[in-house]
């Protein structure tokens, strides 16, 4: 189960309701958030937030498209 937020042109504040509760890890940054039904996170301009329920965390090395 994943929650994805995309930002084009400028930073974006993302809020998603009615998500499954639990620990989410961002596949891009490795950050962690706990959800009780809602996730709120920031996405940098021209970037993505890919929050995976019980995910492994960051899945790659920083580069031109992942940071």
C-alpha positions in Angstrom: 0.0 0.0 0.0 1.5 3.4 -1.0 0.6 7.1 -0.9 2.3 9.1 -3.7 2.5 12.9 -3.9 4.0 14.8 -6.8 5.1 18.5 -7.1 5.6 20.3 -10.4 7.3 23.8 -10.4 7.2 24.5 -6.6 7.2 22.8 -3.2 3.9 21.2 -2.3 2.2 20.4 1.1 0.3 17.1 0.6 -2.5 15.8 2.9 -4.2 12.5 2.2 -7.1 11.2 4.3 -8.5 7.7 4.8 -5.2 5.9 4.4 -4.5 2.6 6.2 -3.0 3.2 9.7 0.6 2.2 10.4 4.2 3.2 9.7 5.0 4.7 6.3 8.6 5.1 4.9 9.4 7.4 2.0 11.2 5.5 -0.8 12.8 8.8 -1.9 14.1 10.3 1.3 13.9 7.4 3.8 11.8 9.5 6.1 9.2 7.9 8.4 5.6 8.9 9.3 3.0 7.2 11.4 -0.6 7.4 10.2 -3.8 7.0 12.2 -5.8 7.5 8.9 -4.1 10.6 7.5 -0.7 11.4 6.0 0.7 15.0 5.7 4.1 15.5 4.0 6.1 18.0 2.0 7.4 17.4 -1.6 10.2 19.5 -3.0 9.6 21.2 -6.4 9.8 18.8 -9.3 10.0 15.8 -6.9 7.9 13.0 -5.5 7.0 11.6 -2.1 6.4 7.9 -2.2 5.3 6.7 1.2 5.0 2.9 1.5 3.2 1.2 4.4 5.9 -0.9 6.2 8.2 -0.1 3.4 12.0 -0.6 3.4 12.9 3.2 3.2 15.1 4.9 0.7 15.6 2.6 -2.3 18.4 4.3 -4.2 21.3 6.7 -4.1 20.9 10.5 -4.6 21.4 11.6 -8.2 19.9 14.0 -10.7 16.4 12.5 -10.3 16.4 11.1 -6.8 17.2 13.4 -3.8 
